[in-house]
């Protein structure tokens, strides 16, 4: 009987151990499933991170290219502004030179006008003097002719 009891006890212990092993196997299987889920989630997260990184890297490259284009355009515009400033400077210089030339020409014209005015004035004065002198001569001639005519008339009357 004792041997049978020991056998039954052993069988109970075996069943208990089997239950315990089954429970432990289930526990470890659950842990394994959870670990596999963590690995799968990690892989998915890594893929998402890689996707975001690649997308961000592409955007950064695109932004760098745009920045390079903007810098080129800015340099071009700065060069154009520089040329425009140079053109404005040259135009100002040319305008100043033209104003100086115009002023010199204006002075020359004024000088020539004054000279012509003086010459005209001198000619007028000479003409007046000539006329006056001719008038005196005419008066003298006329006076001599009148005297001569009077002499003739007086001689004729005598």
C-alpha positions in Angstrom: 0.0 0.0 0.0 2.8 2.3 0.9 4.4 1.7 -2.5 1.1 2.4 -4.2 0.8 5.5 -2.2 4.3 6.6 -3.1 3.5 5.9 -6.8 0.3 7.9 -6.5 2.3 10.7 -4.8 4.9 10.5 -7.5 2.2 10.6 -10.2 0.6 13.6 -8.5 4.1 15.3 -8.3 4.6 14.4 -12.0 1.2 15.9 -12.9 2.0 19.0 -10.8 5.4 19.2 -12.4 3.8 18.8 -15.8 1.3 21.5 -15.0 4.1 23.7 -13.6 6.2 23.1 -16.7 3.2 23.8 -19.0 2.5 27.0 -17.1 6.2 27.9 -17.3 6.4 27.0 -21.0 3.3 29.2 -21.5 4.9 32.0 -19.5 8.1 31.7 -21.6 6.1 31.4 -24.8 4.2 34.6 -23.8 7.5 36.3 -23.0 8.9 35.1 -26.4 5.8 36.4 -28.2 6.2 39.7 -26.4 9.9 39.8 -27.2 9.1 39.1 -30.9 6.5 41.8 -30.9 9.1 44.2 -29.4 11.5 43.2 -32.2 8.9 43.6 -34.8 7.9 47.0 -33.4 11.5 48.0 -33.3 12.0 46.9 -36.9 8.8 48.9 -37.9 10.0 51.9 -35.9 13.5 51.6 -37.5 11.9 51.5 -40.9 9.8 54.6 -40.1 12.9 56.3 -38.8 14.8 55.4 -41.9 12.0 56.6 -44.1 11.7 59.9 -42.2 15.5 60.3 -42.3 15.7 59.6 -46.0 12.8 62.0 -46.7 14.4 64.6 -44.5 17.8 64.1 -46.2 16.1 64.5 -49.6 14.4 67.7 -48.3 17.7 69.0 -46.9 19.5 68.3 -50.2 16.6 70.1 -52.0 16.8 73.0 -49.6 20.6 73.2 -50.1 20.1 73.3 -53.8 17.5 76.0 -53.5 19.9 77.9 -51.1 22.7 77.6 -53.7 20.3 78.9 -56.4 19.2 81.8 -54.1 22.9 82.6 -53.4 23.7 82.6 -57.1 20.7 84.9 -57.8 21.7 87.1 -54.9 25.3 87.4 -56.2 24.0 88.1 -59.7 21.7 90.8 -58.3 24.4 92.2 -56.1 26.7 92.4 -59.2 23.9 94.1 -61.1 23.4 96.6 -58.3 27.1 97.2 -58.3 27.1 97.7 -62.0 24.0 100.0 -61.6 25.8 102.0 -58.9 28.8 102.2 -61.3 26.5 103.3 -64.1 24.9 105.9 -61.9 28.3 107.1 -60.9 29.4 107.3 -64.5 26.2 109.0 -65.5 26.6 111.5 -62.8 30.2 112.1 -63.9 29.1 112.4 -67.5 26.3 114.8 -66.5 28.7 116.9 -64.5 31.1 117.0 -67.5 28.2 118.0 -69.8 27.1 120.7 -67.4 30.7 122.0 -67.3 30.9 121.9 -71.1 27.5 123.5 -71.3 28.6 126.2 -68.9 31.8 126.8 -71.0 29.7 126.9 -74.2 27.3 129.3 -72.5 30.2 131.6 -71.5 31.6 131.4 -75.0 28.3 132.3 -76.5 27.8 135.1 -74.1 31.3 136.4 -74.8 30.7 136.2 -78.6 27.4 137.9 -78.1 29.0 140.7 -76.1 31.7 141.0 -78.8 29.2 141.1 -81.6 27.2 143.6 -79.5 30.3 145.7 -79.1 31.1 145.5 -82.8 27.6 146.4 -83.7 27.7 149.3 -81.3 31.0 150.4 -82.7 29.7 150.1 -86.3 26.6 152.1 -85.3 28.7 154.8 -83.7 30.9 154.9 -86.8 27.9 155.1 -89.0 26.4 157.9 -86.9 29.7 159.7 -87.0 30.0 159.1 -90.8 26.5 160.4 -91.3 27.1 163.4 -89.1 30.4 164.0 -90.9 28.6 163.5 -94.3 25.9 165.8 -93.1 28.4 168.4 -92.2 30.1 167.9 -95.5 26.7 168.1 -97.2 25.9 171.3 -95.3 29.3 172.7 -96.3 28.8 171.7 -99.9 25.2 173.0 -99.8 26.4 176.2 -98.1 29.1 176.6 -100.7 26.7 175.9 -103.5 24.2 178.4 -102.1 27.0 181.0 -101.7 28.1 180.3 -105.2 24.6 180.6 -106.5 24.2 183.8 -104.5 27.3 185.1 -106.1 26.1 184.1 -109.5 22.7 185.8 -108.8 24.4 188.9 -107.4 26.7 189.0 -110.4 23.8 188.6 -112.7 22.0 191.3 -110.9 24.9 193.6 -111.3 
